[in-house]
Amino acid sequence: MNDTTWYCPLYAKQISEGLCLDINYERLGYFKGATIAEVTEETHRREPEISQTCESCPNQPLR
């Protein structure tokens, strides 16, 4: 089990590495899912603000 967590500026808290990767893979179009919808529901942020926040995140795993 992977217990790696990172601070996420979207959620303003620590999130799992898996959730971070899911957000990034979905926003980049690598797969479709409900993660971005969940981010929007929980944070009230939408595209392109989600992508801008992820791209400027110091913990961005897909650089």
Contacts in CASP RR format, 6 or more apart in sequence:
PFRMAT RR
TARGET T0000
AUTHOR 0000-0000-0000
METHOD contacts of the structure
MODEL  1
MNDTTWYCPLYAKQISEGLCLDINYERLGYFKGATIAEVTEETHRREPEI
SQTCESCPNQPLR
2 16 0 8 1.000
2 17 0 8 1.000
2 18 0 8 1.000
4 16 0 8 1.000
4 17 0 8 1.000
5 14 0 8 1.000
5 15 0 8 1.000
5 16 0 8 1.000
5 17 0 8 1.000
6 14 0 8 1.000
6 15 0 8 1.000
6 17 0 8 1.000
6 20 0 8 1.000
6 59 0 8 1.000
6 61 0 8 1.000
7 13 0 8 1.000
7 14 0 8 1.000
7 59 0 8 1.000
8 14 0 8 1.000
8 15 0 8 1.000
8 19 0 8 1.000
8 20 0 8 1.000
8 57 0 8 1.000
8 59 0 8 1.000
9 53 0 8 1.000
9 56 0 8 1.000
9 57 0 8 1.000
10 23 0 8 1.000
10 39 0 8 1.000
10 43 0 8 1.000
10 45 0 8 1.000
10 50 0 8 1.000
10 53 0 8 1.000
10 54 0 8 1.000
11 39 0 8 1.000
11 42 0 8 1.000
11 43 0 8 1.000
17 61 0 8 1.000
19 35 0 8 1.000
20 59 0 8 1.000
20 61 0 8 1.000
21 61 0 8 1.000
21 62 0 8 1.000
22 35 0 8 1.000
23 35 0 8 1.000
23 36 0 8 1.000
23 39 0 8 1.000
23 50 0 8 1.000
23 54 0 8 1.000
24 54 0 8 1.000
24 60 0 8 1.000
24 61 0 8 1.000
24 62 0 8 1.000
25 31 0 8 1.000
26 32 0 8 1.000
26 33 0 8 1.000
26 35 0 8 1.000
26 36 0 8 1.000
27 36 0 8 1.000
27 47 0 8 1.000
27 50 0 8 1.000
27 51 0 8 1.000
27 54 0 8 1.000
28 62 0 8 1.000
36 47 0 8 1.000
36 50 0 8 1.000
39 45 0 8 1.000
39 50 0 8 1.000
40 46 0 8 1.000
40 50 0 8 1.000
45 53 0 8 1.000
54 60 0 8 1.000
END
